[in-house]
Amino acid sequence: MKDFKLSFIFLFVPLFSCCQNRPFEIFGTITGDFNSKIYLFFDGNYKEKDSISSEIKDGKFYFKGTAPMPVQARLHMDQQSLICDLYIDNSRTDVKCTTRIDVYNEGKDTLNMLSVTSVKGSATDKLKSDFEASLEKIKKSNLLAEEQREAYYQHLSAFIKNHPKSKVSPYLLAKASTLFYSQVKQLSTFIDTSLNKTFEAKGVTRLLNQLDKSKNSAIGIAFNDVVLKDSSGQEVNTKQFRGKYTLIVFWASWCGPCRAEHPELNNIYTRYKDKGFEIVGISLDKDKEKWKKAMVKDRLDWIQIIEPNAFDGEIARYYGIEAIPANFLLDKDGKIIGVQLTPKEIEAAIEKTF
């Protein structure tokens, strides 16, 4: 594979210094629209120092290194790219990917829609992909929402009981956000304690925290007001928007999906701002300058404030926000009437009120 230039970042080697490593190779092919490089990192180490990169040549890429297998390997194209998960558990893994570039913000920004279409050489990943395929069948069934949730619960329960020592079990459980807290808690007890310190187990803990806090964002509950500063340093209290229907939007300059929604939110704001509707953006950026530049670039005319502690801030922790974009639609009394709405759902909800 001498045709491929492989870049190992200096600090990658210590990443698994305390674990028993095994050598691996990943042989990849990719189709669609892509840049010159593809990046690989493990578990939650989404930092340049913990990544390795491969140049893409003639639609092919190659990674080589060591890792404590089985391990969750994660691929992405750049900072504006979806992240794709797969598991490697062998010396050689063959991966097929496809990409497309989504353009938004009037052609000024892009998001690389990377996806993994095939993984060969990993029994662990086959467990993951087979379950995900069966879950898609449940989602596409004619079952009612409650019936789908129960089918999902029973299916995941059977999987975890059959594979209590597989990292795939906590991985899948951490993504079960449509289940109830009690269901996720029950299923977590079936996972072998040897996995308690894994990255996947931390994901289950985060989900339990989110679900436990979901009562804070229940429909009809008053929004937990917050006082934060705008770009000029002036304090803004979300309580001051009582008397208006208000959309609270959590976003960040580095979040591609967040910024992809901005053109639609701008249009909604323009249409309804004179009818008693407001949008308040709460940035979870840690870099204020990047936040300010993103506001200008995306032409955000609605209220913008920033939580300097990002995901560790009081408001993010209160609502268990672990991923963005996130939003809350409030009525004139500041009570929650919608959570995690798409732009189309936001507009439909507003239309019903005016």
MINU-394407 format. One record per residue (C-alpha): residue number from 0; x, y, z. Coordinates in nm, 2 decimals, always signed. Layout:
% residues N
    nr        x        y        z
   NUM        X        Y        Z
...
***
This chain:
% residues 354
    nr        x        y        z
     0    +0.00    +0.00    +0.00
     1    +0.29    +0.24    -0.07
     2    +0.07    +0.46    -0.28
     3    -0.10    +0.59    +0.03
     4    +0.05    +0.86    +0.25
     5    -0.04    +0.78    +0.61
     6    -0.02    +1.05    +0.87
     7    +0.00    +0.96    +1.23
     8    -0.03    +1.25    +1.47
     9    +0.24    +1.26    +1.73
    10    +0.03    +1.22    +2.03
    11    -0.17    +0.93    +1.89
    12    +0.06    +0.66    +2.03
    13    -0.01    +0.73    +2.40
    14    -0.39    +0.70    +2.35
    15    -0.39    +0.33    +2.45
    16    -0.08    +0.32    +2.66
    17    -0.25    +0.15    +2.94
    18    -0.42    -0.11    +2.73
    19    -0.31    -0.43    +2.55
    20    -0.28    -0.33    +2.19
    21    -0.32    -0.53    +1.88
    22    -0.21    -0.43    +1.53
    23    -0.48    -0.35    +1.27
    24    -0.52    -0.25    +0.91
    25    -0.82    -0.08    +0.75
    26    -0.85    -0.10    +0.37
    27    -1.12    +0.14    +0.25
    28    -1.29    +0.25    -0.06
    29    -1.51    +0.56    -0.10
    30    -1.74    +0.69    -0.37
    31    -1.91    +1.02    -0.42
    32    -1.79    +1.37    -0.34
    33    -1.50    +1.38    -0.10
    34    -1.19    +1.58    +0.00
    35    -0.84    +1.46    -0.02
    36    -0.83    +1.30    +0.33
    37    -1.03    +1.09    +0.56
    38    -0.98    +1.07    +0.94
    39    -1.00    +0.80    +1.20
    40    -1.03    +0.82    +1.58
    41    -1.14    +0.58    +1.85
    42    -1.42    +0.61    +2.10
    43    -1.48    +0.97    +2.20
    44    -1.14    +1.11    +2.12
    45    -1.26    +1.36    +1.86
    46    -0.94    +1.57    +1.88
    47    -0.67    +1.62    +1.62
    48    -0.41    +1.49    +1.85
    49    -0.59    +1.16    +1.88
    50    -0.67    +1.11    +1.51
    51    -0.49    +0.95    +1.23
    52    -0.55    +1.05    +0.87
    53    -0.52    +0.88    +0.53
    54    -0.50    +1.04    +0.19
    55    -0.77    +0.93    -0.05
    56    -0.62    +0.82    -0.38
    57    -0.83    +0.67    -0.67
    58    -1.11    +0.63    -0.43
    59    -0.91    +0.42    -0.18
    60    -0.77    +0.49    +0.17
    61    -0.57    +0.29    +0.43
    62    -0.51    +0.30    +0.80
    63    -0.26    +0.11    +1.00
    64    -0.19    +0.11    +1.38
    65    -0.26    -0.06    +1.71
    66    -0.57    -0.06    +1.93
    67    -0.72    -0.26    +2.22
    68    -0.97    -0.46    +2.02
    69    -1.26    -0.48    +1.98
    70    -1.28    -0.10    +1.96
    71    -1.52    +0.15    +1.82
    72    -1.35    +0.31    +1.52
    73    -1.50    +0.64    +1.40
    74    -1.46    +0.79    +1.05
    75    -1.51    +1.15    +0.94
    76    -1.40    +1.37    +0.65
    77    -1.34    +1.70    +0.82
    78    -1.49    +1.93    +1.08
    79    -1.81    +1.97    +0.87
    80    -1.87    +1.59    +0.83
    81    -2.10    +1.33    +0.98
    82    -1.92    +1.08    +1.20
    83    -1.96    +0.71    +1.12
    84    -1.91    +0.43    +1.37
    85    -1.78    +0.08    +1.31
    86    -1.61    -0.18    +1.51
    87    -1.28    -0.35    +1.44
    88    -1.18    -0.67    +1.61
    89    -0.93    -0.82    +1.37
    90    -0.60    -0.75    +1.20
    91    -0.77    -0.66    +0.87
    92    -1.10    -0.48    +0.81
    93    -1.24    -0.38    +0.47
    94    -1.47    -0.08    +0.47
    95    -1.68    +0.07    +0.19
    96    -1.80    +0.43    +0.22
    97    -2.00    +0.68    +0.02
    98    -2.03    +1.05    +0.06
    99    -2.23    +1.34    -0.07
   100    -2.19    +1.71    -0.01
   101    -2.50    +1.90    +0.12
   102    -2.49    +2.27    +0.06
   103    -2.67    +2.51    +0.28
   104    -2.66    +2.88    +0.39
   105    -2.71    +3.00    +0.04
   106    -2.42    +2.79    -0.09
   107    -2.17    +2.93    +0.16
   108    -2.13    +2.62    +0.38
   109    -2.13    +2.25    +0.33
   110    -2.18    +1.93    +0.53
   111    -2.02    +1.60    +0.42
   112    -2.29    +1.33    +0.45
   113    -2.04    +1.04    +0.50
   114    -2.19    +0.69    +0.54
   115    -2.04    +0.34    +0.58
   116    -2.21    +0.10    +0.35
   117    -2.02    -0.22    +0.41
   118    -1.78    -0.36    +0.67
   119    -1.60    -0.70    +0.63
   120    -1.36    -0.87    +0.87
   121    -1.53    -0.77    +1.19
   122    -1.77    -1.01    +1.37
   123    -1.84    -0.73    +1.63
   124    -1.95    -0.49    +1.36
   125    -2.17    -0.75    +1.21
   126    -2.36    -0.78    +1.54
   127    -2.40    -0.40    +1.53
   128    -2.51    -0.37    +1.17
   129    -2.75    -0.67    +1.19
   130    -2.93    -0.53    +1.49
   131    -2.95    -0.18    +1.33
   132    -3.10    -0.34    +1.01
   133    -3.36    -0.52    +1.22
   134    -3.44    -0.20    +1.41
   135    -3.51    -0.02    +1.08
   136    -3.77    -0.29    +1.00
   137    -3.94    -0.20    +1.33
   138    -3.93    +0.17    +1.25
   139    -4.08    +0.11    +0.90
   140    -4.36    -0.12    +1.03
   141    -4.72    -0.02    +1.07
   142    -4.71    -0.05    +1.44
   143    -4.83    +0.23    +1.66
   144    -4.57    +0.44    +1.84
   145    -4.62    +0.26    +2.17
   146    -4.61    -0.08    +2.00
   147    -4.29    +0.02    +1.82
   148    -4.13    +0.12    +2.15
   149    -4.23    -0.22    +2.31
   150    -4.10    -0.41    +2.01
   151    -3.77    -0.21    +2.03
   152    -3.74    -0.28    +2.40
   153    -3.80    -0.65    +2.36
   154    -3.56    -0.68    +2.07
   155    -3.28    -0.49    +2.24
   156    -3.34    -0.69    +2.56
   157    -3.30    -1.02    +2.38
   158    -2.98    -0.89    +2.21
   159    -2.82    -0.77    +2.54
   160    -2.91    -1.09    +2.72
   161    -2.74    -1.29    +2.44
   162    -2.44    -1.06    +2.42
   163    -2.38    -0.93    +2.78
   164    -2.00    -0.90    +2.73
   165    -2.00    -0.74    +2.39
   166    -1.93    -0.37    +2.36
   167    -2.21    -0.36    +2.11
   168    -2.47    -0.40    +2.38
   169    -2.39    -0.07    +2.57
   170    -2.33    +0.09    +2.23
   171    -2.69    +0.01    +2.11
   172    -2.84    +0.08    +2.45
   173    -2.68    +0.43    +2.46
   174    -2.87    +0.51    +2.14
   175    -3.21    +0.39    +2.27
   176    -3.33    +0.74    +2.34
   177    -3.69    +0.66    +2.25
   178    -3.72    +0.41    +2.54
   179    -3.83    +0.51    +2.89
   180    -3.58    +0.57    +3.17
   181    -3.70    +0.26    +3.35
   182    -3.65    +0.04    +3.04
   183    -3.30    +0.17    +2.98
   184    -3.21    +0.12    +3.35
   185    -3.34    -0.23    +3.34
   186    -3.15    -0.32    +3.03
   187    -2.83    -0.17    +3.17
   188    -2.84    -0.44    +3.45
   189    -2.80    -0.71    +3.19
   190    -2.46    -0.58    +3.07
   191    -2.16    -0.75    +3.22
   192    -1.98    -0.53    +3.48
   193    -1.65    -0.58    +3.29
   194    -1.77    -0.32    +3.05
   195    -1.84    -0.06    +3.32
   196    -1.54    +0.16    +3.24
   197    -1.58    +0.15    +2.86
   198    -1.66    +0.45    +2.64
   199    -1.99    +0.27    +2.55
   200    -2.09    +0.24    +2.91
   201    -2.04    +0.61    +2.96
   202    -2.28    +0.66    +2.67
   203    -2.54    +0.46    +2.87
   204    -2.49    +0.68    +3.17
   205    -2.53    +0.99    +2.96
   206    -2.86    +0.86    +2.82
   207    -2.99    +0.77    +3.17
   208    -2.91    +1.13    +3.28
   209    -3.09    +1.27    +2.98
   210    -3.39    +1.05    +3.03
   211    -3.40    +1.13    +3.40
   212    -3.40    +1.50    +3.32
   213    -3.66    +1.46    +3.05
   214    -3.92    +1.55    +3.31
   215    -3.77    +1.90    +3.30
   216    -3.87    +1.94    +2.94
   217    -4.21    +1.78    +2.96
   218    -4.49    +1.95    +2.76
   219    -4.67    +2.20    +2.99
   220    -4.37    +2.26    +3.22
   221    -4.24    +2.61    +3.25
   222    -3.90    +2.67    +3.08
   223    -3.62    +2.71    +3.33
   224    -3.52    +3.07    +3.25
   225    -3.16    +3.17    +3.22
   226    -2.96    +3.49    +3.22
   227    -2.67    +3.50    +2.97
   228    -2.48    +3.77    +2.78
   229    -2.52    +3.87    +2.41
   230    -2.23    +3.95    +2.18
   231    -2.20    +4.30    +2.32
   232    -2.18    +4.18    +2.68
   233    -2.53    +4.28    +2.77
   234    -2.73    +4.04    +2.99
   235    -3.04    +3.88    +2.84
   236    -3.30    +3.71    +3.06
   237    -3.52    +3.46    +2.87
   238    -3.80    +3.55    +3.10
   239    -3.83    +3.89    +2.92
   240    -3.99    +3.72    +2.62
   241    -4.31    +3.63    +2.81
   242    -4.61    +3.74    +2.61
   243    -4.45    +3.60    +2.29
   244    -4.43    +3.25    +2.15
   245    -4.06    +3.18    +2.18
   246    -3.83    +2.93    +2.02
   247    -3.51    +2.86    +2.23
   248    -3.24    +2.71    +2.00
   249    -2.92    +2.56    +2.13
   250    -2.64    +2.56    +1.87
   251    -2.27    +2.62    +1.81
   252    -2.05    +2.75    +1.52
   253    -1.88    +2.42    +1.48
   254    -2.21    +2.22    +1.45
   255    -2.29    +2.16    +1.08
   256    -2.65    +2.03    +1.14
   257    -2.72    +2.34    +1.35
   258    -2.61    +2.58    +1.09
   259    -2.78    +2.38    +0.82
   260    -3.11    +2.48    +0.99
   261    -3.04    +2.85    +1.01
   262    -3.17    +2.95    +0.66
   263    -3.51    +2.79    +0.75
   264    -3.51    +2.94    +1.09
   265    -3.43    +3.28    +0.94
   266    -3.73    +3.25    +0.71
   267    -3.96    +3.15    +0.99
   268    -3.84    +3.44    +1.20
   269    -3.89    +3.69    +0.91
   270    -4.25    +3.56    +0.86
   271    -4.37    +3.56    +1.22
   272    -4.15    +3.81    +1.41
   273    -4.42    +4.09    +1.38
   274    -4.69    +3.85    +1.49
   275    -4.57    +3.79    +1.84
   276    -4.29    +3.53    +1.78
   277    -3.93    +3.54    +1.89
   278    -3.63    +3.31    +1.85
   279    -3.35    +3.31    +2.11
   280    -3.03    +3.13    +2.02
   281    -2.81    +3.00    +2.30
   282    -2.46    +2.92    +2.17
   283    -2.26    +2.64    +2.33
   284    -1.94    +2.77    +2.18
   285    -1.63    +2.81    +2.39
   286    -1.47    +3.04    +2.13
   287    -1.67    +3.36    +2.13
   288    -1.50    +3.49    +1.81
   289    -1.60    +3.19    +1.61
   290    -1.96    +3.23    +1.75
   291    -1.97    +3.60    +1.64
   292    -1.83    +3.52    +1.30
   293    -2.09    +3.24    +1.25
   294    -2.37    +3.48    +1.35
   295    -2.26    +3.73    +1.08
   296    -2.20    +3.46    +0.82
   297    -2.54    +3.29    +0.88
   298    -2.72    +3.63    +0.90
   299    -2.88    +3.56    +1.23
   300    -3.11    +3.86    +1.32
   301    -3.28    +3.69    +1.61
   302    -3.16    +3.72    +1.97
   303    -2.82    +3.55    +2.04
   304    -2.67    +3.48    +2.38
   305    -2.38    +3.25    +2.48
   306    -2.33    +2.99    +2.75
   307    -1.95    +3.02    +2.81
   308    -1.94    +2.68    +2.98
   309    -2.10    +2.51    +2.68
   310    -2.23    +2.17    +2.77
   311    -2.11    +2.20    +3.13
   312    -2.33    +2.51    +3.17
   313    -2.62    +2.52    +3.41
   314    -2.89    +2.53    +3.14
   315    -2.74    +2.25    +2.93
   316    -2.70    +2.03    +3.24
   317    -3.05    +2.11    +3.36
   318    -3.20    +1.98    +3.03
   319    -2.95    +1.70    +2.98
   320    -2.84    +1.84    +2.65
   321    -2.56    +1.62    +2.51
   322    -2.61    +1.69    +2.14
   323    -2.72    +1.98    +1.92
   324    -2.91    +2.13    +1.76
   325    -3.17    +2.12    +2.04
   326    -3.48    +2.34    +2.08
   327    -3.78    +2.42    +2.29
   328    -4.09    +2.60    +2.17
   329    -4.26    +2.81    +2.45
   330    -4.61    +2.96    +2.47
   331    -4.68    +3.31    +2.58
   332    -4.66    +3.20    +2.95
   333    -4.31    +3.04    +2.90
   334    -4.44    +2.69    +2.91
   335    -4.30    +2.42    +2.69
   336    -4.53    +2.33    +2.40
   337    -4.27    +2.16    +2.18
   338    -3.93    +1.99    +2.20
   339    -3.67    +1.90    +1.94
   340    -3.89    +2.02    +1.65
   341    -3.78    +2.03    +1.29
   342    -3.82    +2.37    +1.11
   343    -4.13    +2.23    +0.94
   344    -4.28    +2.13    +1.27
   345    -4.19    +2.46    +1.42
   346    -4.38    +2.65    +1.15
   347    -4.68    +2.41    +1.17
   348    -4.69    +2.47    +1.55
   349    -4.67    +2.85    +1.50
   350    -4.94    +2.85    +1.24
   351    -5.18    +2.69    +1.49
   352    -5.13    +2.97    +1.73
   353    -5.18    +3.27    +1.50
***
